[in-house]
Amino acid sequence: VRRVANEVGVGAEALEGHVRWYHSFLSPAAPRLAESDPRRGRREWSREYARPSPGQLHHAMEDFGVPPAATLLVSYDDRDEAAADAAGVSSIRIEQLCMSPAPLSQLRRPGASG
């Protein structure tokens, strides 16, 4: 939370409760989890999670019951945007989100070029 808050120039407390942080898989290096651990049901990592594959986005939307039209990926590079396109979701570059006076005008819709 702190890293993202720092990147967008707000305090971490400003993001808490407003953003759902999501990790749809556990690293292969993660320790084995106890049967009672709520993270136990998460998927193991596979190539479908590697950008530009849309696996992480598909699983996040499935887990939260959110359709592609209601999903936004904050992207860092072209691979993120390619994953967003493949998942059919909108995206915005982190620098546009942080620096643009009108960030919603910078949204990249699925299938848009550049």
PyMOL commands that set and color helices and strands:
alter all, ss='L'
color gray80, all
select helices_A, chain A and resi 2-8+12-15+38-41+47-49+55-64+68-70+78-87+94-99+103-106
alter helices_A, ss='H'
color red, helices_A
select strands_A, chain A and resi 25-26+43-44+72-75+90-93
alter strands_A, ss='S'
color yellow, strands_A
deselect
rebuild
show_as cartoon
